Amino acid sequence: MSTKQSTYRHVVDSFKTALGVGENTIETSLAERVVFYVALGLTLLVTLFPFYYMTVASVLPESSLYSLPPTLIPQDITLDHYRTVFGPETFPFVTYFKNSFIIATTTAGASVLVATFGAYSFARLDYRGRGLMSRGVLMVYMFSGILLVVPMFQVIVWLGFVDSLASLFITYLVQTLPVSLYMLGNYFRSIPEEIEEAAIMDGYSRLEVIFKITLPLSAPAIVAVFFFTFMIAWNEYLFASIFLQSQSVFTLPIGIEALSSSFRQVWGQIMAASLLTSIPLIVMFTYLEKFMVEGLTFGAVEG
Amino acid sequence: MVTLTRSGDRTIEEKEALLGYALIAPALLLITAVILYPVLYNVYLSFTVVPLRPDEAPQWVGLEHYYSLFGSSAFWSALRTTIVFTFFSTTLATLGGLGTALLFNRSFRGRRYLRGMVLLPYVAPLISVAFVWRFMLDPLYGIVPYIGSDLLGLYAGNIDLLSNGDTAIWSVILIDAWRYFPFAFLMLIARVQAIPGDMYEAAKIDGASKFAQFKDITLPELKYILATVFLLRWIWNFNKFADIWLLTRRVDTLPIYAYKVAFANYQHGQAAAISMVLFLALIVFVLAYVAWALDW
């Protein structure tokens, strides 16, 4: 096959993949189609039902929330639970949300910044000890939070950082760094080296190459890494539960957990708070889905 | 060349190497200070009794924590729980992901959007997911007990599925598999779609059944990615803390056992020893698995 033909074929194939047509569109019988749609329906039901139920429960009045059979389609809708969540009387949800948002954005921003340079160093620059260092970073994948939590607690106490968001910032930054380094490193390696060499021939310095060529080309990967580190920081419970003591610095996981254990039958409020907590991640994911999926194939994210 | 004359007494290679060290230094320093040092410190702590007051030095007790650990039935039961939880949640999540990936491996209207929706359990915050399941499993008003016990009569309705010693672990396993099957799905779907369609065409002409096609084409093509997904999920589930802790206090895996010993009983040295055993058990498993998976 000539080069031209194979290029053509490659282009057609990638269009087919992008549009989701082409593979396995072999003729199917009616029975097969029925089985397929039933299986698809069940998968979606199992996957999505909890989210549907969370939404329904967050707008149900107390009377139908605590009665049998459970309400699946609400007759009366109330926003009382949301009012309670945003009112300061029961619990300071807005403060928790703000804390979580600050910690997640600063962690993700710092992680992307430090990891971009580190990953470039691993991917493109040649020096003694590079292989050992990059393998060592991957080893860190195996160190769980629980292995770090006792010594980190001692260190944080010694530093006097207990009960401050700074303790979480340092912990989360470092916990997300290996993932960020790995994902960005893999992405940088996928950029053709010739582009950078050509720029160096034209008199660009390495740093200019990074800022003017590599970074603009890597925007999708950087967005993906930002999202995943944001997600890790938004979700983290273990370290927050140990380092934080006063309500004013609580993040969402700790705050909502505290609400659930200090009151009885606050399911309406908890479901409203849970839904609101999900919104930033779901909004980001919806807008960035394409990058997310690409990003995940460049490196597995702990979860 | 311009660059050569400007570089003075250093060659380009040396300059590149220096830049390389400079760019990786911040990441490496942070990882060393906040991960490697604590891990080594944890080894030390596991041989000591840590006093409650932070200004007093830990007392060296040698292997005492390890001896008392191996002599305690709580530890062995936690190890067993960890293995049961990890094995079943990992297997279910991987199989669920595989099934969904095969299901999505054909064109249908809205596939792209539905793929995004399937990822929702994995993307949504843990705290929200944990609480909606706690609500759905609530023994008094939960929808799951209502369907399972009142409608279908599968079990006696007065059991709290998340607090009952026998059912809690299986509830947690199922919820964990539900939350993480999208991860396996996402890792597998790309590979499933990359299998050339003409392999199936040829098999069909030879009269191979659907099952034979799956066994002889799909599985061999997917085996390395399947092995990788299983390994990653195994590592993460083995260390899993928050997902279980937020659902129930009745499933004591090793991470939860360590957490309770450290922060409810304040025996930090003993907890450090538990986390060391957890880590070593994981390393042994990973090495054995990798050796097995390589010539698989």
Interface residues (C-beta under 8 A of the other chain):
Chain A: T17 G20 V21 G22 E23 N24 T25 I26 F36 A39 L40 T43 L44 V46 T47 L48 P50 F51 Y53 M54 A57 L65 Y66 S67 L68 P69 P70 L72 V114 A115 F117 G118 Y120 S121 F122 L125 D126 Y127 R128 R130 M133 V137 V140 Y141 M142 F143 S144 G145 I146 L147 L148 V149 V150 P151 M152 F153 Q154 V155 V157 W158 I170 T171 L173 V174 Q175 L177 P178 L181 I200 G203 R206 L207 M231 W234 N235 E236 Y237 L238 I242 L252 P253 I256 E257 S260 W267 I270 M271 S274 L275 T277 S278 L281 I282 F285 T286 E289 M292 V293 L296 T297 A300 E302 G303
Chain B: V2 T3 E13 E16 A17 L19 G20 Y21 L23 I24 P26 A27 L28 L30 I31 A33 V34 I35 Y37 P38 V39 Y41 N42 L45 V50 P54 G99 T100 L103 N105 R106 S107 F108 R111 R112 L114 R115 G116 M117 V118 L119 L120 P121 Y122 V123 A124 P125 L126 I127 S128 V129 F131 V132 W133 R134 F135 M136 D138 L140 Y141 G142 I143 Y146 D150 W178 R179 Y180 P182 F183 L186 M187 A190 Q193 G197 Y200 E201 K204 L232 I235 W236 F238 N239 F241 A242 W245 L246 L254 P255 A258 Y259 A262 F263 H268 A271 A272 S275 M276 L278 F279 L282 I283 V286
